[in-house]
Amino acid sequence: QNLRKTEHASIRMCYQTILGVAWAFLGQKSDDIMIYSDDSSQWRIFVLICSLPSACSVVLLCFLPETPKFLITKRRFDNAMMVFQKIYACNTGNNMKRYPVSNEKY
């Protein structure tokens, strides 16, 4: 129920990934982690492998900036301009300071 109350999607995905990884390792002995063990806990390894893409996504989300549209709707114009400048620099190879639009109006 608390996960549904969490509004931000990346935080919710982070919680779900942590819960999935914890669920896979909960109650594991070090011998049970082997892939070819004869134990009946093979499903834990399957869950762990399936949670790896989500874990990678959570890590990558930490390095992605918010979209300019989101920042503008939150009235964070300076941050939105910085994102636009970074996009401009990445696409053109020019310096960020040479971005042809200024935010002097705000």
Backbone as JSON Lines, residues from 0, in Angstrom:
{"i":0,"aa":"Q","n":[0.82,-1.19,0.0],"ca":[0.0,0.0,0.0],"c":[0.87,1.26,0.0]}
{"i":1,"aa":"N","n":[2.0,1.22,0.69],"ca":[2.88,2.38,0.7],"c":[3.52,2.62,-0.66]}
{"i":2,"aa":"L","n":[3.73,1.54,-1.43],"ca":[4.32,1.72,-2.76],"c":[3.37,2.46,-3.68]}
{"i":3,"aa":"R","n":[2.07,2.24,-3.51],"ca":[1.11,2.95,-4.36],"c":[1.07,4.43,-4.02]}
{"i":4,"aa":"K","n":[1.37,4.78,-2.79],"ca":[1.35,6.18,-2.39],"c":[2.57,6.93,-2.9]}
{"i":5,"aa":"T","n":[3.62,6.2,-3.23],"ca":[4.83,6.84,-3.73],"c":[4.56,7.37,-5.13]}
{"i":6,"aa":"E","n":[4.7,8.66,-5.31],"ca":[4.32,9.28,-6.57],"c":[5.4,9.16,-7.63]}
{"i":7,"aa":"H","n":[6.63,9.25,-7.25],"ca":[7.7,9.28,-8.24],"c":[8.0,7.86,-8.71]}
{"i":8,"aa":"A","n":[7.97,7.65,-10.01],"ca":[8.1,6.3,-10.57],"c":[9.47,5.7,-10.31]}
{"i":9,"aa":"S","n":[10.53,6.5,-10.34],"ca":[11.86,5.93,-10.14],"c":[12.05,5.47,-8.7]}
{"i":10,"aa":"I","n":[11.44,6.16,-7.75],"ca":[11.53,5.73,-6.35],"c":[10.76,4.43,-6.17]}
{"i":11,"aa":"R","n":[9.6,4.33,-6.8],"ca":[8.81,3.11,-6.7],"c":[9.55,1.94,-7.33]}
{"i":12,"aa":"M","n":[10.21,2.18,-8.47],"ca":[10.96,1.11,-9.12],"c":[12.16,0.7,-8.27]}
{"i":13,"aa":"C","n":[12.78,1.66,-7.6],"ca":[13.9,1.35,-6.72],"c":[13.45,0.46,-5.56]}
{"i":14,"aa":"Y","n":[12.32,0.8,-4.96],"ca":[11.78,-0.03,-3.88],"c":[11.49,-1.44,-4.37]}
{"i":15,"aa":"Q","n":[10.89,-1.57,-5.52],"ca":[10.54,-2.88,-6.04],"c":[11.78,-3.71,-6.34]}
{"i":16,"aa":"T","n":[12.82,-3.07,-6.85],"ca":[14.06,-3.79,-7.14],"c":[14.73,-4.27,-5.86]}
{"i":17,"aa":"I","n":[14.77,-3.4,-4.87],"ca":[15.38,-3.79,-3.6],"c":[14.61,-4.94,-2.97]}
{"i":18,"aa":"L","n":[13.29,-4.87,-3.02],"ca":[12.48,-5.95,-2.47],"c":[12.7,-7.26,-3.22]}
{"i":19,"aa":"G","n":[12.83,-7.17,-4.54],"ca":[13.06,-8.38,-5.33],"c":[14.4,-9.03,-5.04]}
{"i":20,"aa":"V","n":[15.43,-8.22,-4.93],"ca":[16.76,-8.76,-4.63],"c":[16.79,-9.31,-3.2]}
{"i":21,"aa":"A","n":[16.19,-8.61,-2.26],"ca":[16.15,-9.09,-0.88],"c":[15.37,-10.4,-0.8]}
{"i":22,"aa":"W","n":[14.3,-10.49,-1.55],"ca":[13.49,-11.7,-1.56],"c":[14.28,-12.88,-2.11]}
{"i":23,"aa":"A","n":[15.12,-12.62,-3.1],"ca":[15.91,-13.69,-3.71],"c":[16.96,-14.23,-2.74]}
{"i":24,"aa":"F","n":[17.53,-13.35,-1.93],"ca":[18.6,-13.78,-1.03],"c":[18.14,-14.06,0.39]}
{"i":25,"aa":"L","n":[16.9,-13.76,0.7],"ca":[16.43,-13.91,2.07],"c":[16.49,-15.37,2.5]}
{"i":26,"aa":"G","n":[17.19,-15.62,3.55],"ca":[17.27,-16.98,4.07],"c":[18.21,-17.88,3.31]}
{"i":27,"aa":"Q","n":[19.08,-17.33,2.5],"ca":[20.0,-18.14,1.71],"c":[21.26,-18.46,2.5]}
{"i":28,"aa":"K","n":[21.73,-19.69,2.34],"ca":[23.06,-20.04,2.8],"c":[24.0,-19.85,1.62]}
{"i":29,"aa":"S","n":[25.27,-19.73,1.88],"ca":[26.21,-19.47,0.79],"c":[26.25,-20.64,-0.19]}
{"i":30,"aa":"D","n":[25.97,-21.86,0.25],"ca":[25.98,-23.01,-0.66],"c":[24.77,-23.02,-1.58]}
{"i":31,"aa":"D","n":[23.68,-22.38,-1.17],"ca":[22.46,-22.39,-1.97],"c":[22.51,-21.43,-3.14]}
{"i":32,"aa":"I","n":[23.48,-20.56,-3.19],"ca":[23.55,-19.56,-4.25],"c":[24.1,-20.17,-5.54]}
{"i":33,"aa":"M","n":[24.7,-21.33,-5.45],"ca":[25.23,-21.99,-6.64],"c":[24.1,-22.29,-7.62]}
{"i":34,"aa":"I","n":[24.35,-22.11,-8.88],"ca":[23.3,-22.27,-9.89],"c":[22.87,-23.73,-10.03]}
{"i":35,"aa":"Y","n":[23.81,-24.65,-9.93],"ca":[23.49,-26.06,-10.17],"c":[23.33,-26.85,-8.88]}
{"i":36,"aa":"S","n":[22.84,-26.23,-7.84],"ca":[22.64,-26.96,-6.59],"c":[21.4,-27.84,-6.71]}
{"i":37,"aa":"D","n":[21.35,-28.87,-5.9],"ca":[20.22,-29.8,-5.93],"c":[19.09,-29.36,-5.02]}
{"i":38,"aa":"D","n":[19.24,-28.2,-4.43],"ca":[18.24,-27.69,-3.5],"c":[17.0,-27.24,-4.27]}
{"i":39,"aa":"S","n":[15.9,-27.11,-3.57],"ca":[14.65,-26.69,-4.22],"c":[14.51,-25.18,-4.27]}
{"i":40,"aa":"S","n":[15.58,-24.44,-4.08],"ca":[15.5,-22.98,-4.07],"c":[15.98,-22.38,-5.4]}
{"i":41,"aa":"Q","n":[15.8,-23.1,-6.48],"ca":[16.23,-22.6,-7.78],"c":[15.44,-21.35,-8.19]}
{"i":42,"aa":"W","n":[14.26,-21.2,-7.69],"ca":[13.44,-20.05,-8.05],"c":[14.08,-18.75,-7.57]}
{"i":43,"aa":"R","n":[14.85,-18.82,-6.48],"ca":[15.5,-17.61,-5.98],"c":[16.54,-17.1,-6.98]}
{"i":44,"aa":"I","n":[17.24,-18.01,-7.6],"ca":[18.24,-17.61,-8.6],"c":[17.53,-17.02,-9.81]}
{"i":45,"aa":"F","n":[16.42,-17.62,-10.19],"ca":[15.64,-17.09,-11.31],"c":[15.16,-15.67,-11.01]}
{"i":46,"aa":"V","n":[14.67,-15.44,-9.8],"ca":[14.21,-14.1,-9.41],"c":[15.37,-13.12,-9.42]}
{"i":47,"aa":"L","n":[16.52,-13.55,-8.94],"ca":[17.7,-12.68,-8.93],"c":[18.1,-12.3,-10.35]}
{"i":48,"aa":"I","n":[18.13,-13.26,-11.24],"ca":[18.51,-12.98,-12.63],"c":[17.48,-12.05,-13.28]}
{"i":49,"aa":"C","n":[16.22,-12.27,-12.99],"ca":[15.17,-11.42,-13.58],"c":[15.19,-10.0,-13.0]}
{"i":50,"aa":"S","n":[15.74,-9.83,-11.81],"ca":[15.77,-8.5,-11.22],"c":[16.99,-7.68,-11.66]}
{"i":51,"aa":"L","n":[17.94,-8.3,-12.33],"ca":[19.13,-7.57,-12.76],"c":[18.83,-6.41,-13.72]}
{"i":52,"aa":"P","n":[17.96,-6.57,-14.72],"ca":[17.65,-5.41,-15.57],"c":[17.04,-4.25,-14.79]}
{"i":53,"aa":"S","n":[16.19,-4.56,-13.82],"ca":[15.6,-3.5,-13.01],"c":[16.66,-2.8,-12.17]}
{"i":54,"aa":"A","n":[17.57,-3.58,-11.62],"ca":[18.63,-2.99,-10.81],"c":[19.52,-2.08,-11.66]}
{"i":55,"aa":"C","n":[19.82,-2.51,-12.87],"ca":[20.61,-1.67,-13.78],"c":[19.86,-0.39,-14.12]}
{"i":56,"aa":"S","n":[18.56,-0.5,-14.32],"ca":[17.76,0.69,-14.63],"c":[17.76,1.68,-13.48]}
{"i":57,"aa":"V","n":[17.67,1.18,-12.26],"ca":[17.67,2.06,-11.1],"c":[19.0,2.81,-11.0]}
{"i":58,"aa":"V","n":[20.09,2.1,-11.25],"ca":[21.4,2.75,-11.19],"c":[21.51,3.81,-12.28]}
{"i":59,"aa":"L","n":[21.05,3.49,-13.48],"ca":[21.13,4.46,-14.57],"c":[20.22,5.66,-14.36]}
{"i":60,"aa":"L","n":[19.09,5.47,-13.69],"ca":[18.19,6.59,-13.43],"c":[18.83,7.66,-12.56]}
{"i":61,"aa":"C","n":[19.78,7.26,-11.75],"ca":[20.46,8.24,-10.89],"c":[21.29,9.22,-11.7]}
{"i":62,"aa":"F","n":[21.69,8.83,-12.9],"ca":[22.55,9.68,-13.71],"c":[21.81,10.45,-14.79]}
{"i":63,"aa":"L","n":[20.53,10.18,-14.97],"ca":[19.75,10.87,-15.99],"c":[19.13,12.14,-15.42]}
{"i":64,"aa":"P","n":[19.17,13.23,-16.17],"ca":[18.53,14.46,-15.68],"c":[17.02,14.4,-15.88]}
{"i":65,"aa":"E","n":[16.33,15.24,-15.15],"ca":[14.89,15.36,-15.38],"c":[14.67,15.99,-16.75]}
{"i":66,"aa":"T","n":[13.52,15.75,-17.33],"ca":[13.24,16.33,-18.64],"c":[12.97,17.83,-18.49]}
{"i":67,"aa":"P","n":[13.32,18.59,-19.51],"ca":[13.05,20.03,-19.45],"c":[11.56,20.34,-19.27]}
{"i":68,"aa":"K","n":[10.71,19.54,-19.87],"ca":[9.27,19.78,-19.73],"c":[8.85,19.66,-18.26]}
{"i":69,"aa":"F","n":[9.34,18.63,-17.58],"ca":[9.02,18.46,-16.16],"c":[9.54,19.64,-15.34]}
{"i":70,"aa":"L","n":[10.78,20.05,-15.62],"ca":[11.37,21.15,-14.86],"c":[10.62,22.46,-15.09]}
{"i":71,"aa":"I","n":[10.17,22.68,-16.31],"ca":[9.41,23.91,-16.6],"c":[8.07,23.9,-15.9]}
{"i":72,"aa":"T","n":[7.4,22.74,-15.88],"ca":[6.11,22.68,-15.19],"c":[6.27,22.88,-13.69]}
{"i":73,"aa":"K","n":[7.45,22.56,-13.16],"ca":[7.73,22.8,-11.74],"c":[8.33,24.18,-11.5]}
{"i":74,"aa":"R","n":[8.37,25.0,-12.57],"ca":[8.86,26.38,-12.53],"c":[10.34,26.45,-12.12]}
{"i":75,"aa":"R","n":[11.09,25.46,-12.53],"ca":[12.54,25.44,-12.29],"c":[13.23,25.74,-13.62]}
{"i":76,"aa":"F","n":[13.11,26.98,-14.04],"ca":[13.55,27.4,-15.37],"c":[15.07,27.32,-15.53]}
{"i":77,"aa":"D","n":[15.81,27.65,-14.49],"ca":[17.28,27.6,-14.6],"c":[17.76,26.17,-14.8]}
{"i":78,"aa":"N","n":[17.16,25.24,-14.09],"ca":[17.54,23.84,-14.27],"c":[17.16,23.34,-15.66]}
{"i":79,"aa":"A","n":[16.01,23.76,-16.15],"ca":[15.58,23.37,-17.5],"c":[16.55,23.92,-18.54]}
{"i":80,"aa":"M","n":[16.99,25.15,-18.35],"ca":[17.94,25.75,-19.29],"c":[19.27,24.99,-19.28]}
{"i":81,"aa":"M","n":[19.69,24.54,-18.11],"ca":[20.93,23.74,-18.04],"c":[20.79,22.43,-18.81]}
{"i":82,"aa":"V","n":[19.63,21.8,-18.71],"ca":[19.41,20.56,-19.45],"c":[19.4,20.83,-20.94]}
{"i":83,"aa":"F","n":[18.74,21.92,-21.35],"ca":[18.75,22.28,-22.77],"c":[20.18,22.55,-23.26]}
{"i":84,"aa":"Q","n":[20.97,23.21,-22.45],"ca":[22.35,23.5,-22.84],"c":[23.18,22.22,-22.96]}
{"i":85,"aa":"K","n":[22.96,21.27,-22.05],"ca":[23.68,20.0,-22.13],"c":[23.28,19.22,-23.39]}
{"i":86,"aa":"I","n":[22.0,19.24,-23.71],"ca":[21.53,18.57,-24.92],"c":[22.15,19.22,-26.15]}
{"i":87,"aa":"Y","n":[22.17,20.55,-26.15],"ca":[22.77,21.29,-27.27],"c":[24.24,20.94,-27.42]}
{"i":88,"aa":"A","n":[24.96,20.91,-26.31],"ca":[26.39,20.6,-26.37],"c":[26.63,19.17,-26.86]}
{"i":89,"aa":"C","n":[25.8,18.26,-26.43],"ca":[25.95,16.86,-26.85],"c":[25.63,16.68,-28.33]}
{"i":90,"aa":"N","n":[24.6,17.36,-28.8],"ca":[24.18,17.2,-30.2],"c":[25.08,17.93,-31.19]}
{"i":91,"aa":"T","n":[25.59,19.09,-30.81],"ca":[26.36,19.89,-31.77],"c":[27.86,19.82,-31.55]}
{"i":92,"aa":"G","n":[28.3,19.46,-30.37],"ca":[29.72,19.46,-30.07],"c":[30.23,20.83,-29.67]}
{"i":93,"aa":"N","n":[29.36,21.82,-29.64],"ca":[29.74,23.17,-29.21],"c":[29.73,23.27,-27.69]}
{"i":94,"aa":"N","n":[30.26,24.36,-27.2],"ca":[30.25,24.63,-25.77],"c":[28.82,24.92,-25.31]}
{"i":95,"aa":"M","n":[28.52,24.54,-24.08],"ca":[27.18,24.78,-23.53],"c":[26.85,26.27,-23.5]}
{"i":96,"aa":"K","n":[27.84,27.11,-23.29],"ca":[27.61,28.55,-23.17],"c":[27.21,29.19,-24.49]}
{"i":97,"aa":"R","n":[27.42,28.47,-25.6],"ca":[27.06,29.02,-26.91],"c":[25.62,28.68,-27.3]}
{"i":98,"aa":"Y","n":[24.84,28.16,-26.36],"ca":[23.43,27.85,-26.64],"c":[22.72,29.13,-27.06]}
{"i":99,"aa":"P","n":[22.02,29.13,-28.2],"ca":[21.5,30.39,-28.76],"c":[20.31,30.99,-28.02]}
{"i":100,"aa":"V","n":[19.78,30.33,-27.03],"ca":[18.63,30.87,-26.3],"c":[19.09,31.21,-24.89]}
{"i":101,"aa":"S","n":[18.64,32.35,-24.4],"ca":[18.99,32.73,-23.03],"c":[17.73,32.76,-22.17]}
{"i":102,"aa":"N","n":[17.91,32.68,-20.89],"ca":[16.77,32.69,-19.97],"c":[16.65,34.03,-19.24]}
{"i":103,"aa":"E","n":[16.99,35.1,-19.91],"ca":[16.93,36.42,-19.28],"c":[15.5,36.89,-19.05]}
{"i":104,"aa":"K","n":[14.54,36.32,-19.78],"ca":[13.15,36.73,-19.62],"c":[12.58,36.32,-18.27]}
{"i":105,"aa":"Y","n":[13.13,35.28,-17.69],"ca":[12.57,34.75,-16.45],"c":[13.27,35.39,-15.3]}
